[in-house]
Amino acid sequence: MMSILLLVRNFVPAHDQIRSGDWNVAEIARNSYDLEGKVVGTVGAGRIGYRVLQRLAPFDCKELLWFDYTDLPEDAKKGINARRVEKLEDMLAQCDVVTINCPLHEGTKGLFNKELISKMKKGAWLVNTARGAICDRTAVAEALASGQLNGYAGDVWDVQPAPKDHPWRQAVNPLGAGNGMTPHISGTSIDAQERYAHGTHDIIKRYLAGEEQLPANLIVIDGDYASRSYGEREKKASGQKPAGP
């Protein structure tokens, strides 16, 4: 949410302006918008994507959309006022803001390349807090420079630590703004580290006791991705081809 807001409200250039000793509200306001009335979509509606949709509710967006290869349970759908879009390109064409919340695997590596970004609304904002390699570094930088993207933010990089000449460090839109990148810090707050410690303790304890692990702590089940295995198995059982990337 913070990455979305700092892009849409043009926060970073405003902060930099103050630190440099300047005061030019018009310079910032010309590229500052409200999240209210915007269409926001998430690529991936798993545990994290679902929570993002929940947290967007108070901002009075025009519409919340989501794309995923499996559907949400009916009770989960009732917890969010969002619409599922069956085709990724169709969702991107409608969104003012796109947030990536899907896992990195063979089907999503380099997913947001030049061709897919061209399907987005011109001037949309793209937020990637999933994995850096889901986005093509050159395609993102070029889309910012051309104005196809008004902003790109996230704290995940395709190479970490990012080299000093990584294009995402300096990439900006035609107004010299739109860069919301940070080092990979989202999961390293002091509170998060405490949760990691408790979670690791629980995983080890369950393993030694031969107990079933909590679903949120599983990455792979029976050789398949845990986050997608249920939906794919359901489709395989019915003879349908799994959808999505």
Buried (B, 14 or more C-beta within 10 A) or exposed (E): BBBBBBBBBBBBBBEEBEEEEEEEEEBBEEBBBEBEEBBBBBBBBBEBBBBBBBEBEEBEBEBBBBBBBBBBEEEEBEEBEBBEBEEBEEBBBBBBBBBBBBBBEEBBBBBBEEEBBEEBBEBBBBBBBBBBBBBBBEBBBBBBBEEBBBBBBBBBBBEEEBEEEBBBEEBBBEBEBBBBBBEBEBEEEEEEEEEEEEEEEBBEEBEEEEEEEEEEEBEEBEEEBBBBBEBBBEBEEEEEEBBBB
